[in-house]
Amino acid sequence: NRIGDEGAKALAVALTPNAEGVFNTSLNTITITDGVVLPIGALRRNELTELDLSRKRLKPEDVIILGAVLVSNTSLNTLTITDEVDLPIGALRRNEITELDLRGSGSKRLQPEDAIILG
């Protein structure tokens, strides 16, 4: 699929709760990239504490959609998007981290996809 960044941003807006906090509750998964099934429903219902999407070859469009859904998620503590880089988004959300070293070494290097989620 070639929705591109602009298409993903438009879809992300549609997946974000409106001013009243209401969003589409019937959508459980979304697939933009072959082999990548994003668990939108489980994230919205706060059913996941960990999500490992490493080795899925996420594209920027996938990450943009994922980021939009994570805005209202309160249960996810660890998100792995690229090999060996666990993003501590739960601790960041709860203001429990005063320092975050993202330099990495070897294969544990922050990728653009990780940075999009942290943003």
C-alpha positions in Angstrom: 0.0 0.0 0.0 1.3 3.4 -0.8 -0.7 5.8 1.4 2.5 7.7 2.2 3.1 10.0 5.2 0.2 12.4 4.3 -2.3 9.6 4.0 -1.1 8.0 7.2 -1.4 11.4 9.0 -5.0 11.8 7.7 -5.8 8.2 8.9 -4.2 9.0 12.2 -6.5 11.9 12.7 -9.5 9.7 12.0 -8.2 7.2 14.6 -7.7 9.8 17.3 -10.5 10.5 19.8 -12.5 13.6 19.0 -13.1 16.5 21.4 -15.6 14.4 23.4 -13.1 11.6 23.7 -15.1 9.3 21.3 -13.3 7.2 18.7 -14.2 4.3 16.4 -14.6 1.4 18.8 -15.3 -1.3 16.2 -11.8 -1.3 14.6 -9.6 -4.0 16.1 -6.7 -4.2 13.8 -5.2 -2.2 10.9 -2.7 -3.4 8.3 -0.9 -1.0 6.0 2.3 -2.9 5.4 2.3 -6.6 4.5 2.9 -8.7 7.6 2.3 -5.8 10.0 -1.0 -6.1 11.9 -1.3 -3.2 14.4 -3.5 -4.1 17.4 -5.5 -0.9 17.4 -8.4 -2.3 19.5 -6.3 -3.9 22.2 -4.3 -0.7 22.5 -7.4 1.5 22.8 -8.9 -0.9 25.4 -5.6 -0.8 27.4 -5.2 -4.5 27.2 -1.5 -4.6 26.4 1.4 -3.9 28.7 4.1 -4.9 26.1 4.1 -4.8 22.4 7.0 -6.2 20.3 6.9 -5.2 16.6 10.6 -5.7 16.0 11.5 -7.7 12.9 8.2 -6.5 11.3 9.9 -3.9 9.1 7.6 -1.1 10.0 7.3 1.7 7.6 6.8 5.4 8.6 3.1 5.0 7.8 2.7 2.2 10.4 4.5 4.2 13.0 2.4 7.3 12.4 -0.8 5.3 12.9 0.7 3.5 16.0 1.7 6.9 17.5 -1.8 8.3 17.1 -3.4 5.4 18.9 -0.8 5.5 21.7 -1.8 9.0 22.6 -4.8 7.7 24.5 -3.3 4.4 25.7 -2.4 4.2 29.4 -1.4 0.5 29.8 1.5 0.0 27.5 4.8 0.0 29.4 7.3 -1.3 26.8 7.2 -0.9 23.0 9.8 -2.6 20.8 9.8 -1.3 17.3 13.4 -2.0 16.1 15.6 -4.9 17.1 16.7 -4.8 20.7 15.5 -1.2 21.4 12.8 -1.3 24.1 11.1 2.1 24.4 10.0 2.7 28.1 7.0 4.6 27.1 5.1 3.8 30.3 7.8 5.2 32.5 8.0 8.2 30.3 4.3 8.8 30.5 4.3 8.6 34.3 7.3 11.0 34.5 9.5 8.4 36.2 12.5 8.9 34.0 14.9 11.8 34.5 17.5 10.6 32.0 17.2 8.6 28.8 20.3 7.3 27.0 19.3 6.6 23.4 22.9 6.4 22.0 22.8 2.6 21.8 25.6 0.5 20.6 26.0 -2.2 17.9 22.6 -3.3 16.8 20.9 -1.4 19.6 20.6 1.9 17.8 17.6 4.2 17.8 16.0 4.2 14.4 13.7 6.9 12.9 10.7 4.8 13.8 11.6 4.9 17.5 12.0 8.6 17.4 8.6 9.1 15.8 7.0 7.2 18.7 9.0 9.1 21.3 7.9 12.4 19.7 
